[in-house]
Amino acid sequence: MWNVHQTVLDGGPRTNNFAKGHNHALQGAASCSHPGIELLLETLTFYNTDVELAVQQTLAGMVLVPKRKKLYVDLDKKISNAVAFYGRTDVEMYCRTLGYLSYSRP
């Protein structure tokens, strides 16, 4: 029913779109929707430095744990609980619960 059902049960990401986080980080770093070429290059250079640092730290054996807002940690717990009940409740209630969680804030 859901392409990341097992991933959620295993505590993985709720999305299979790995580029979403990088796109969001780049937008935040640029601080505007449509940067000019100079700001774009400056932002990409700064962002690339951060990515290279993370790669070097990982290669050196450091375990990098991304910081997550409490809001999303709580939402992940609620979604994991709902997903764990799949098969123990009717499909309509399951879908309503996930729909509610998709549009609510913890």
N, CA, C and O atoms as a GROMACS GRO file, in nm:
protein
  424
    1MET      N    1   0.082  -0.120   0.000
    1MET     CA    2   0.000   0.000   0.000
    1MET      C    3   0.086   0.126   0.000
    1MET      O    4   0.050   0.226  -0.062
    2TRP      N    5   0.200   0.121   0.069
    2TRP     CA    6   0.284   0.239   0.081
    2TRP      C    7   0.426   0.197   0.048
    2TRP      O    8   0.476   0.100   0.105
    3ASN      N    9   0.490   0.268  -0.042
    3ASN     CA   10   0.620   0.223  -0.092
    3ASN      C   11   0.733   0.232   0.010
    3ASN      O   12   0.842   0.180  -0.016
    4VAL      N   13   0.712   0.296   0.122
    4VAL     CA   14   0.816   0.302   0.224
    4VAL      C   15   0.765   0.244   0.357
    4VAL      O   16   0.816   0.279   0.464
    5HIS      N   17   0.667   0.158   0.351
    5HIS     CA   18   0.606   0.099   0.471
    5HIS      C   19   0.712   0.034   0.561
    5HIS      O   20   0.720   0.067   0.679
    6GLN      N   21   0.791  -0.056   0.506
    6GLN     CA   22   0.891  -0.126   0.587
    6GLN      C   23   1.001  -0.030   0.634
    6GLN      O   24   1.053  -0.046   0.744
    7THR      N   25   1.034   0.067   0.553
    7THR     CA   26   1.136   0.164   0.591
    7THR      C   27   1.092   0.243   0.714
    7THR      O   28   1.172   0.269   0.803
    8VAL      N   29   0.964   0.281   0.718
    8VAL     CA   30   0.912   0.354   0.833
    8VAL      C   31   0.915   0.265   0.957
    8VAL      O   32   0.952   0.310   1.065
    9LEU      N   33   0.876   0.139   0.941
    9LEU     CA   34   0.880   0.046   1.054
    9LEU      C   35   1.022   0.028   1.107
    9LEU      O   36   1.042   0.008   1.227
   10ASP      N   37   1.121   0.034   1.018
   10ASP     CA   38   1.261   0.017   1.056
   10ASP      C   39   1.324   0.147   1.108
   10ASP      O   40   1.442   0.148   1.145
   11GLY      N   41   1.246   0.256   1.111
   11GLY     CA   42   1.297   0.384   1.162
   11GLY      C   43   1.369   0.466   1.057
   11GLY      O   44   1.441   0.560   1.092
   12GLY      N   45   1.351   0.433   0.930
   12GLY     CA   46   1.416   0.508   0.822
   12GLY      C   47   1.338   0.633   0.784
   12GLY      O   48   1.241   0.668   0.851
   13PRO      N   49   1.381   0.701   0.679
   13PRO     CA   50   1.314   0.823   0.636
   13PRO      C   51   1.173   0.795   0.583
   13PRO      O   52   1.145   0.688   0.530
   14ARG      N   53   1.086   0.895   0.598
   14ARG     CA   54   0.948   0.879   0.553
   14ARG      C   55   0.931   0.905   0.404
   14ARG      O   56   0.822   0.888   0.350
   15THR      N   57   1.036   0.946   0.339
   15THR     CA   58   1.026   0.974   0.196
   15THR      C   59   1.136   0.898   0.123
   15THR      O   60   1.240   0.864   0.180
   16ASN      N   61   1.111   0.871  -0.004
   16ASN     CA   62   1.215   0.807  -0.085
   16ASN      C   63   1.281   0.910  -0.177
   16ASN      O   64   1.352   0.873  -0.270
   17ASN      N   65   1.258   1.036  -0.151
   17ASN     CA   66   1.316   1.144  -0.229
   17ASN      C   67   1.436   1.201  -0.154
   17ASN      O   68   1.424   1.299  -0.081
   18PHE      N   69   1.552   1.138  -0.172
   18PHE     CA   70   1.672   1.176  -0.097
   18PHE      C   71   1.722   1.316  -0.132
   18PHE      O   72   1.793   1.376  -0.053
   19ALA      N   73   1.686   1.368  -0.248
   19ALA     CA   74   1.735   1.500  -0.289
   19ALA      C   75   1.657   1.614  -0.225
   19ALA      O   76   1.700   1.729  -0.230
   20LYS      N   77   1.544   1.583  -0.165
   20LYS     CA   78   1.459   1.687  -0.107
   20LYS      C   79   1.533   1.768   0.000
   20LYS      O   80   1.522   1.890   0.003
   21GLY      N   81   1.607   1.701   0.086
   21GLY     CA   82   1.681   1.770   0.191
   21GLY      C   83   1.789   1.861   0.136
   21GLY      O   84   1.809   1.972   0.185
   22HIS      N   85   1.859   1.814   0.034
   22HIS     CA   86   1.963   1.897  -0.027
   22HIS      C   87   1.903   2.019  -0.096
   22HIS      O   88   1.958   2.129  -0.086
   23ASN      N   89   1.792   2.001  -0.164
   23ASN     CA   90   1.726   2.115  -0.230
   23ASN      C   91   1.683   2.218  -0.127
   23ASN      O   92   1.699   2.338  -0.148
   24HIS      N   93   1.627   2.171  -0.015
   24HIS     CA   94   1.583   2.262   0.090
   24HIS      C   95   1.702   2.337   0.150
   24HIS      O   96   1.693   2.457   0.175
   25ALA      N   97   1.812   2.266   0.172
   25ALA     CA   98   1.932   2.330   0.227
   25ALA      C   99   1.987   2.437   0.132
   25ALA      O  100   2.029   2.544   0.176
   26LEU      N  101   1.987   2.407   0.004
   26LEU     CA  102   2.035   2.505  -0.095
   26LEU      C  103   1.946   2.628  -0.099
   26LEU      O  104   1.995   2.741  -0.108
   27GLN      N  105   1.815   2.607  -0.092
   27GLN     CA  106   1.722   2.721  -0.093
   27GLN      C  107   1.747   2.809   0.029
   27GLN      O  108   1.748   2.932   0.018
   28GLY      N  109   1.766   2.745   0.144
   28GLY     CA  110   1.792   2.821   0.266
   28GLY      C  111   1.924   2.896   0.260
   28GLY      O  112   1.932   3.010   0.307
   29ALA      N  113   2.025   2.835   0.203
   29ALA     CA  114   2.156   2.898   0.193
   29ALA      C  115   2.154   3.017   0.098
   29ALA      O  116   2.223   3.116   0.122
   30ALA      N  117   2.075   3.008  -0.007
   30ALA     CA  118   2.068   3.117  -0.105
   30ALA      C  119   1.986   3.234  -0.053
   30ALA      O  120   2.004   3.347  -0.099
   31SER      N  121   1.898   3.209   0.042
   31SER     CA  122   1.813   3.310   0.107
   31SER      C  123   1.722   3.387   0.011
   31SER      O  124   1.671   3.494   0.045
   32CYS      N  125   1.700   3.333  -0.108
   32CYS     CA  126   1.602   3.391  -0.199
   32CYS      C  127   1.562   3.286  -0.303
   32CYS      O  128   1.632   3.187  -0.323
   33SER      N  129   1.449   3.310  -0.369
   33SER     CA  130   1.395   3.211  -0.463
   33SER      C  131   1.475   3.201  -0.592
   33SER      O  132   1.500   3.091  -0.642
   34HIS      N  133   1.513   3.314  -0.646
   34HIS     CA  134   1.582   3.316  -0.776
   34HIS      C  135   1.711   3.398  -0.765
   34HIS      O  136   1.714   3.515  -0.803
   35PRO      N  137   1.818   3.336  -0.714
   35PRO     CA  138   1.943   3.412  -0.697
   35PRO      C  139   2.008   3.443  -0.832
   35PRO      O  140   1.992   3.370  -0.929
   36GLY      N  141   2.081   3.553  -0.834
   36GLY     CA  142   2.160   3.586  -0.951
   36GLY      C  143   2.277   3.491  -0.961
   36GLY      O  144   2.302   3.412  -0.869
   37ILE      N  145   2.349   3.497  -1.071
   37ILE     CA  146   2.457   3.402  -1.096
   37ILE      C  147   2.568   3.413  -0.990
   37ILE      O  148   2.623   3.312  -0.947
   38GLU      N  149   2.599   3.535  -0.947
   38GLU     CA  150   2.705   3.554  -0.848
   38GLU      C  151   2.665   3.491  -0.714
   38GLU      O  152   2.745   3.420  -0.653
   39LEU      N  153   2.542   3.518  -0.668
   39LEU     CA  154   2.496   3.460  -0.543
   39LEU      C  155   2.481   3.309  -0.555
   39LEU      O  156   2.510   3.237  -0.459
   40LEU      N  157   2.439   3.260  -0.669
   40LEU     CA  158   2.426   3.116  -0.690
   40LEU      C  159   2.561   3.046  -0.678
   40LEU      O  160   2.574   2.945  -0.610
   41LEU      N  161   2.663   3.102  -0.744
   41LEU     CA  162   2.798   3.043  -0.736
   41LEU      C  163   2.855   3.049  -0.595
   41LEU      O  164   2.917   2.954  -0.548
   42GLU      N  165   2.833   3.161  -0.527
   42GLU     CA  166   2.879   3.176  -0.390
   42GLU      C  167   2.810   3.073  -0.299
   42GLU      O  168   2.874   3.012  -0.214
   43THR      N  169   2.680   3.055  -0.318
   43THR     CA  170   2.603   2.959  -0.237
   43THR      C  171   2.648   2.817  -0.265
   43THR      O  172   2.665   2.738  -0.172
   44LEU      N  173   2.667   2.783  -0.392
   44LEU     CA  174   2.712   2.648  -0.427
   44LEU      C  175   2.851   2.619  -0.371
   44LEU      O  176   2.877   2.508  -0.326
   45THR      N  177   2.939   2.717  -0.374
   45THR     CA  178   3.074   2.700  -0.320
   45THR      C  179   3.068   2.676  -0.170
   45THR      O  180   3.135   2.587  -0.118
   46PHE      N  181   2.988   2.756  -0.100
   46PHE     CA  182   2.972   2.740   0.045
   46PHE      C  183   2.911   2.604   0.077
   46PHE      O  184   2.959   2.534   0.167
   47TYR      N  185   2.807   2.566   0.005
   47TYR     CA  186   2.739   2.438   0.028
   47TYR      C  187   2.833   2.322  -0.002
   47TYR      O  188   2.834   2.223   0.072
   48ASN      N  189   2.910   2.332  -0.108
   48ASN     CA  190   3.005   2.227  -0.146
   48ASN      C  191   3.110   2.207  -0.037
   48ASN      O  192   3.151   2.094  -0.010
   49THR      N  193   3.154   2.315   0.025
   49THR     CA  194   3.250   2.306   0.134
   49THR      C  195   3.192   2.224   0.250
   49THR      O  196   3.261   2.140   0.307
   50ASP      N  197   3.066   2.250   0.284
   50ASP     CA  198   3.000   2.175   0.392
   50ASP      C  199   2.988   2.027   0.356
   50ASP      O  200   3.010   1.941   0.441
   51VAL      N  201   2.951   1.998   0.232
   51VAL     CA  202   2.936   1.859   0.189
   51VAL      C  203   3.070   1.788   0.192
   51VAL      O  204   3.079   1.674   0.238
   52GLU      N  205   3.176   1.854   0.141
   52GLU     CA  206   3.310   1.793   0.143
   52GLU      C  207   3.356   1.767   0.286
   52GLU      O  208   3.419   1.665   0.312
   53LEU      N  209   3.326   1.858   0.378
   53LEU     CA  210   3.362   1.838   0.518
   53LEU      C  211   3.290   1.715   0.574
   53LEU      O  212   3.351   1.633   0.644
   54ALA      N  213   3.162   1.702   0.545
   54ALA     CA  214   3.085   1.587   0.593
   54ALA      C  215   3.140   1.457   0.535
   54ALA      O  216   3.146   1.356   0.605
   55VAL      N  217   3.180   1.458   0.410
   55VAL     CA  218   3.237   1.338   0.347
   55VAL      C  219   3.368   1.302   0.416
   55VAL      O  220   3.390   1.185   0.448
   56GLN      N  221   3.455   1.400   0.439
   56GLN     CA  222   3.583   1.373   0.504
   56GLN      C  223   3.563   1.321   0.647
   56GLN      O  224   3.634   1.230   0.691
   57GLN      N  225   3.466   1.377   0.719
   57GLN     CA  226   3.438   1.331   0.854
   57GLN      C  227   3.388   1.187   0.853
   57GLN      O  228   3.424   1.108   0.939
   58THR      N  229   3.304   1.154   0.756
   58THR     CA  230   3.252   1.017   0.744
   58THR      C  231   3.365   0.920   0.710
   58THR      O  232   3.373   0.812   0.768
   59LEU      N  233   3.453   0.959   0.618
   59LEU     CA  234   3.566   0.874   0.582
   59LEU      C  235   3.662   0.854   0.699
   59LEU      O  236   3.729   0.751   0.708
   60ALA      N  237   3.668   0.952   0.788
   60ALA     CA  238   3.755   0.942   0.904
   60ALA      C  239   3.692   0.858   1.015
   60ALA      O  240   3.753   0.836   1.120
   61GLY      N  241   3.569   0.813   0.992
   61GLY     CA  242   3.505   0.726   1.091
   61GLY      C  243   3.409   0.796   1.185
   61GLY      O  244   3.353   0.731   1.274
   62MET      N  245   3.389   0.923   1.168
   62MET     CA  246   3.294   0.994   1.254
   62MET      C  247   3.152   0.956   1.214
   62MET      O  248   3.121   0.941   1.096
   63VAL      N  249   3.067   0.941   1.312
   63VAL     CA  250   2.927   0.913   1.285
   63VAL      C  251   2.853   1.046   1.291
   63VAL      O  252   2.846   1.109   1.396
   64LEU      N  253   2.800   1.086   1.177
   64LEU     CA  254   2.730   1.214   1.170
   64LEU      C  255   2.580   1.191   1.190
   64LEU      O  256   2.517   1.120   1.112
   65VAL      N  257   2.526   1.250   1.293
   65VAL     CA  258   2.384   1.238   1.320
   65VAL      C  259   2.321   1.373   1.290
   65VAL      O  260   2.350   1.472   1.357
   66PRO      N  261   2.234   1.378   1.189
   66PRO     CA  262   2.174   1.506   1.154
   66PRO      C  263   2.082   1.556   1.266
   66PRO      O  264   2.011   1.477   1.329
   67LYS      N  265   2.084   1.685   1.288
   67LYS     CA  266   1.995   1.745   1.388
   67LYS      C  267   1.854   1.752   1.329
   67LYS      O  268   1.835   1.792   1.214
   68ARG      N  269   1.758   1.711   1.408
   68ARG     CA  270   1.619   1.715   1.364
   68ARG      C  271   1.538   1.794   1.464
   68ARG      O  272   1.562   1.787   1.585
   69LYS      N  273   1.443   1.869   1.414
   69LYS     CA  274   1.355   1.944   1.502
   69LYS      C  275   1.265   1.848   1.578
   69LYS      O  276   1.224   1.744   1.526
   70LYS      N  277   1.236   1.884   1.704
   70LYS     CA  278   1.150   1.800   1.788
   70LYS      C  279   1.016   1.777   1.721
   70LYS      O  280   0.958   1.669   1.735
   71LEU      N  281   0.967   1.875   1.649
   71LEU     CA  282   0.840   1.865   1.578
   71LEU      C  283   0.839   1.743   1.485
   71LEU      O  284   0.742   1.668   1.482
   72TYR      N  285   0.947   1.723   1.411
   72TYR     CA  286   0.954   1.613   1.316
   72TYR      C  287   0.986   1.480   1.383
   72TYR      O  288   0.944   1.374   1.335
   73VAL      N  289   1.059   1.484   1.494
   73VAL     CA  290   1.084   1.361   1.570
   73VAL      C  291   0.951   1.309   1.624
   73VAL      O  292   0.922   1.189   1.616
   74ASP      N  293   0.870   1.400   1.681
   74ASP     CA  294   0.739   1.360   1.734
   74ASP      C  295   0.647   1.310   1.623
   74ASP      O  296   0.577   1.210   1.641
   75LEU      N  297   0.647   1.377   1.508
   75LEU     CA  298   0.564   1.335   1.396
   75LEU      C  299   0.606   1.197   1.346
   75LEU      O  300   0.522   1.114   1.313
   76ASP      N  301   0.736   1.172   1.341
   76ASP     CA  302   0.785   1.040   1.299
   76ASP      C  303   0.736   0.930   1.393
   76ASP      O  304   0.699   0.822   1.349
   77LYS      N  305   0.736   0.959   1.524
   77LYS     CA  306   0.688   0.860   1.620
   77LYS      C  307   0.540   0.830   1.597
   77LYS      O  308   0.499   0.714   1.600
   78LYS      N  309   0.460   0.933   1.575
   78LYS     CA  310   0.317   0.914   1.552
   78LYS      C  311   0.292   0.833   1.424
   78LYS      O  312   0.208   0.744   1.421
   79ILE      N  313   0.367   0.865   1.320
   79ILE     CA  314   0.350   0.794   1.193
   79ILE      C  315   0.395   0.649   1.209
   79ILE      O  316   0.330   0.558   1.158
   80SER      N  317   0.506   0.627   1.278
   80SER     CA  318   0.554   0.489   1.301
   80SER      C  319   0.450   0.407   1.378
   80SER      O  320   0.427   0.291   1.346
   81ASN      N  321   0.389   0.469   1.478
   81ASN     CA  322   0.284   0.400   1.554
   81ASN      C  323   0.166   0.364   1.464
   81ASN      O  324   0.112   0.254   1.473
   82ALA      N  325   0.125   0.458   1.379
   82ALA     CA  326   0.012   0.433   1.290
   82ALA      C  327   0.046   0.323   1.189
   82ALA      O  328  -0.037   0.236   1.162
   83VAL      N  329   0.166   0.326   1.134
   83VAL     CA  330   0.208   0.227   1.035
   83VAL      C  331   0.217   0.088   1.099
   83VAL      O  332   0.186  -0.012   1.034
   84ALA      N  333   0.258   0.083   1.224
   84ALA     CA  334   0.267  -0.046   1.294
   84ALA      C  335   0.131  -0.113   1.308
   84ALA      O  336   0.123  -0.236   1.322
   85PHE      N  337   0.024  -0.035   1.306
   85PHE     CA  338  -0.111  -0.092   1.320
   85PHE      C  339  -0.170  -0.136   1.186
   85PHE      O  340  -0.283  -0.184   1.182
   86TYR      N  341  -0.097  -0.121   1.078
   86TYR     CA  342  -0.148  -0.164   0.948
   86TYR      C  343  -0.177  -0.314   0.952
   86TYR      O  344  -0.093  -0.393   0.996
   87GLY      N  345  -0.294  -0.352   0.908
   87GLY     CA  346  -0.334  -0.492   0.910
   87GLY      C  347  -0.414  -0.528   1.034
   87GLY      O  348  -0.486  -0.627   1.034
   88ARG      N  349  -0.402  -0.446   1.140
   88ARG     CA  350  -0.479  -0.470   1.262
   88ARG      C  351  -0.603  -0.382   1.270
   88ARG      O  352  -0.684  -0.395   1.361
   89THR      N  353  -0.618  -0.292   1.175
   89THR     CA  354  -0.734  -0.205   1.167
   89THR      C  355  -0.782  -0.203   1.022
   89THR      O  356  -0.710  -0.250   0.933
   90ASP      N  357  -0.900  -0.151   0.998
   90ASP     CA  358  -0.948  -0.151   0.859
   90ASP      C  359  -0.873  -0.046   0.777
   90ASP      O  360  -0.818   0.050   0.832
   91VAL      N  361  -0.871  -0.066   0.649
   91VAL     CA  362  -0.792   0.018   0.558
   91VAL      C  363  -0.839   0.163   0.561
   91VAL      O  364  -0.757   0.255   0.554
   92GLU      N  365  -0.970   0.184   0.573
   92GLU     CA  366  -1.022   0.322   0.575
   92GLU      C  367  -0.967   0.398   0.697
   92GLU      O  368  -0.924   0.513   0.683
   93MET      N  369  -0.969   0.336   0.812
   93MET     CA  370  -0.919   0.402   0.933
   93MET      C  371  -0.768   0.428   0.922
   93MET      O  372  -0.720   0.533   0.965
   94TYR      N  373  -0.696   0.332   0.866
   94TYR     CA  374  -0.552   0.348   0.846
   94TYR      C  375  -0.523   0.468   0.756
   94TYR      O  376  -0.438   0.551   0.788
   95CYS      N  377  -0.594   0.476   0.646
   95CYS     CA  378  -0.572   0.587   0.551
   95CYS      C  379  -0.612   0.721   0.613
   95CYS      O  380  -0.544   0.821   0.593
   96ARG      N  381  -0.722   0.722   0.687
   96ARG     CA  382  -0.764   0.847   0.753
   96ARG      C  383  -0.659   0.893   0.855
   96ARG      O  384  -0.629   1.012   0.865
   97THR      N  385  -0.606   0.798   0.929
   97THR     CA  386  -0.505   0.832   1.030
   97THR      C  387  -0.381   0.892   0.964
   97THR      O  388  -0.331   0.995   1.009
   98LEU      N  389  -0.332   0.827   0.859
   98LEU     CA  390  -0.213   0.880   0.790
   98LEU      C  391  -0.244   1.014   0.724
   98LEU      O  392  -0.160   1.104   0.723
   99GLY      N  393  -0.364   1.028   0.669
   99GLY     CA  394  -0.403   1.156   0.609
   99GLY      C  395  -0.407   1.266   0.712
   99GLY      O  396  -0.361   1.378   0.686
  100TYR      N  397  -0.461   1.237   0.829
  100TYR     CA  398  -0.467   1.335   0.936
  100TYR      C  399  -0.324   1.374   0.978
  100TYR      O  400  -0.295   1.493   0.994
  101LEU      N  401  -0.239   1.276   0.996
  101LEU     CA  402  -0.101   1.305   1.038
  101LEU      C  403  -0.024   1.382   0.932
  101LEU      O  404   0.066   1.459   0.964
  102SER      N  405  -0.060   1.362   0.806
  102SER     CA  406   0.010   1.431   0.696
  102SER      C  407  -0.016   1.581   0.698
  102SER      O  408   0.067   1.660   0.654
  103TYR      N  409  -0.134   1.621   0.750
  103TYR     CA  410  -0.170   1.762   0.747
  103TYR      C  411  -0.177   1.825   0.885
  103TYR      O  412  -0.223   1.938   0.899
  104SER      N  413  -0.131   1.755   0.986
  104SER     CA  414  -0.134   1.811   1.120
  104SER      C  415   0.009   1.833   1.168
  104SER      O  416   0.105   1.782   1.112
  105ARG      N  417   0.020   1.910   1.272
  105ARG     CA  418   0.148   1.932   1.338
  105ARG      C  419   0.140   1.867   1.474
  105ARG      O  420   0.036   1.874   1.540
  106PRO      N  421   0.246   1.805   1.518
  106PRO     CA  422   0.245   1.740   1.650
  106PRO      C  423   0.231   1.841   1.763
  106PRO      O  424   0.228   1.803   1.880
   0.00000   0.00000   0.00000
